[in-house]
């Protein structure tokens, strides 16, 4: 039997600031399978972004484990971590984080270039067409609306067909129509590409697309709802 794609086992994260310890997460246990969407909900400061960072191997637990396909992330060396993030994890941010000096197509293609992947331009074109923005390929980010920029960011996050997609408030800066378009793409990412999608959100509409909703409170899991 294959291990879960992403698993947290009693994962805690403590930070030290000015000699004081802050426990951002405490003993989080979750299992996330391919093709599923999980939403993290809760007030600001409850630990959602910290949990995303652990799940995407951008940070590591102080105690407990985060495992991708059964392998603890804190057992990987720097080369393995870089390869993991480039090949197997995609990130979507609230503020898009597109590079302003690059065209839309170049922004989408960049992860493939960094990974020295074959046919990078053709795959970037395909992902842009998937998000409905093929006609904007020569535009620069400042020439796009917020909704268009986020759809470009989704195309970039999925250009390398990652197994894990991390989305931090993906609709937080969007109007309802643009937000709905992005949520449709996240559904498609799970259904079409088989991605394990993990979203942190304050939006009830975004949380509603998830099969599992995890309520966080003060760094702990307060409740888990499944549909």
N, C-alpha and C positions, 0 to 999 in steps of 0.2 A: 504494500500500500504506500502510495507516494505521500510525503509530508505536505502539510499545508503550504501554500505559496508564501504567505506572510503570517507569522505568529509572534505574539508578545506573551512572554511567560513571567508573570509577577514583575514586570519592568517598572522600575522607579528611576526618577531623575532628580538629583539634588544639585543646586547651585550654591556657591558660596560668594557672598557679596559683603564687603566691609567686615569680614570676620563673622558674619551671620549666615546660617544655612537656610536656604529656601527649598522646600520640597515641592517641586513643580508637578511631579507625577508620583503616585504611590501604588505600587503593586497592581499594574494594569495587565490583565490577561485577556487576549483577544485572538481569534483565529479567522483569517480572511482567505477565501478560496478564489480561484480564477473565475472571471466572468461575473463577479458580484460587486455591488456598490454598498459601501458602509459610510454612514454620515456621523461625524462627531458634532454634537451640539452642546451648548452651554454658554454661560456668560463669559465675557472677556476675562482672561486671566485664569480660566479653569484648567488650562493645560492642553488645549486643542493643538496649538502650533507646536508645542514641545513634542506631543505624540506624533505629529506628522514628521517632524525632524528625525525622530527615532525610527519610524517606519521606512523613511527614505534613506537611511544610513547617512544622514547629514550630522547626526549626533548619536550618542551611545548611552545606554542606561548606566546609572551608578550601581544598581544591583538588578538582578534578574537578567532576562535575555530577550533579544529581538532576533528572530530567525527568518531567513529567506530560503525557501526550499530546504528547510531543516538545518541550515548552517548559520551559526550565530554571527551577526555582523561585526561584533567586536573581536572576532577571531581573524578577520581579514587584514592583510597588510595594505599599505597605501596604494600599491599598484592594483590589487584586487578590488579595493573600494572604488578607485577611479573607473575601472572597467565595469563594475556593477552599476554605478550611477549613469554611465554613458550608454550602456547597452540595455539595462533591464528596468530602469526607473525613469519615469517622466514626471515633470513638475509643472503645475499651473499656479500662478500667483494672482493675488487680488489686483496688483498694479501692473500686470502684464509683463514687465521687464523685457520688452523688446529692445534691441539695440538700435538707437535712432539713426546711426550712420549707414545701416544696412537696409536694403529693400525688403519687402515682405517675403519674397522668395528666398533671399539670402538668410533672413532670420530663421525661416523654417528649415533650410538646408544645413545650418550651422552644426547641429549635433551630429549629423552624419559626417561632415567634414572632419570634426574633431575625432571621430571614431574611425576615420579613414575607410569609410564604407564605400562599396561599389554603387554605381548608378545613383549617386546622391541627388543630382539635379532632377532626374526623372521621378524619384520617390517623393521629393519635395513638391513637385508639380501635382502629383497624385493626391497628396494630403491637402494641398490648397484647394483642389477641386472638390475634395470630400467636404470641406467646411464651407464651400460655396463662394470662394474668394479668388478663383483662378484669374479673374480679370483684373485683380489688384496686385498681381505679382511684381510689377515694377514700381509700385507706390512705396513711399516711406511711411513709417508709423505715424508721423504727425499729420499725414493726409487721411487718416482713417478715423472713424468714430470709435468710441470706447468698445462697443459691441464687436466691431470688426477687429479691433486689436486683440480682444480676448479670443476670438475665433482663430486668429493667426497663432496666438499662444497655444491654443489647443492643438493646432496642426503641428506646431514645433514639438510639443510634448509627446506627440504620438508618431512623429516621423520615423522613429527607429523601432516602432512596434514594441514598446516596453511592456513588461509583464505586470508592473505595478505603476499606477498613475496616482500621484499625490496632488490634491487640489485644495489650496488654502483660500477660502472665501471667493470661489471662482465667479460668483455673480454679485459680489459686494458693491461694485461700482457701476452696475449696469441697470438700465431701465427694464421693465418687465418683459418686453418683447425680446430684447437682446439676451436677457437672462434665460428666457425659455429656449432660445436657440442654442445657447451653451449647454444647458441641461440636456437637451436632445442629443448633443454630441457626446456628452459623458455617458448617457445610456448606450449610445451606439458603440462607444469605446469598449464597454463591458461586453455587449452582445456580439459585435462584429470582430473585435480584436482579441476578445477573451481577457482583457485587462482586469486586474484586481484594482478597483477604484476606491480610494479613501478620501473623503471630503470633510473639511472642517467648515462649518457654516453657521450663520445666525438666521438664515432664511428658511422659513417653513417649506417653501416651494422646493428648494434644493434638497432639504432633508427628505421630502416626500418621494424622491426618485430612488431612495436607498431601500434595499431589502432589510438592512439592519441599521438601527439608529442607536447610537451610544451616547447616553447623557452623562457628561462629566460635571463634577462639582468639587471644587477645591482639590483638583489633582487626582480624584478618585472616580471610579465608575459608580454612578448613582443608580443607573438603570440601563437595561438593554431591551429594545423593542425589535421584534422581527415580524415581517409580513410575508 
